[in-house]
Amino acid sequence: MTSQSLNSHHVDPDTALKLYIDGGWSAPLDPVSIAVINPATEEVVAHVASGSAADVDRAVAAARTAFASWSGTSPHARAQVIGRIYELIIERKEQLAQAISLEMGASISSARAMQVPLAAEHVRVARDLLASYRFHTVEGGTAIDREPIGVCGLITPWNWPLYQIPAKVAPAIAAGSTVG
């Protein structure tokens, strides 16, 4: 692979230096960035925002606010939103594979064959399970209600970020919880 940057793959440098909070991109409270270094080439391929504890607090507060309405959505409505996420991953699979290859130093064939398809599969499974998942059951004389519990805090490791995010976010939002 020739020397490239994530920006050459349509990653908006302004967005990369922002955090996605409360349904939109916003500048971090502390304008600190982290260099994204391709471990295969040791080249800096991008800079991304570094969120602070105060930014996490903003995200959690926004997720708490969103929980009030999101937790009341029907499984069908949640499946539609998750289905759209799946469609976007599929539409952007090549762009995502290129970004993963640059960010992680993974081969492009690995990114195309494993990283992106597994991320999409997690989202698809969460969407499809909503069609048959029983949120209310009765076992013996006991009623069991599976309800959204609130804001989920999710930690993503560095070594499979595209895979790990959908593996955590999709089930959380499918259950009616929000992510902060």
CORCORUR-V483561 format. One line per field, one symbol per residue. ss: DSSP state (h for helix, s for strand, l for the rest). burial: + if it has 9 or more other C-alpha atoms within 8 Angstrom, else -. Layout:
# CORCORUR-V483561
ss: ???
burial: ???
This chain:
# CORCORUR-V483561
ss: lllllhhhhlllhhhhlssssllsssslllllssssssllllssssssslllhhhhhhhhhhhhhhhhhhllllhhhhhhhhhhhhhhhhhlhhhhhhhhhhhhlllhhhhhhhhhhhhhhhhhhhhhhllllllssssllsssslllllsslllllhhhhhhhhhhhhhhhhhlllssl
burial: ----+++-+-+-+-+++++-+---+--+----+-+++++----+++++++++--++-+++++++-++--++-+-+--+++-++-++--+---+-++++++++++++-+-+++--++++++-+++-+++-++------------+------++--------++++++++++++++-+++++
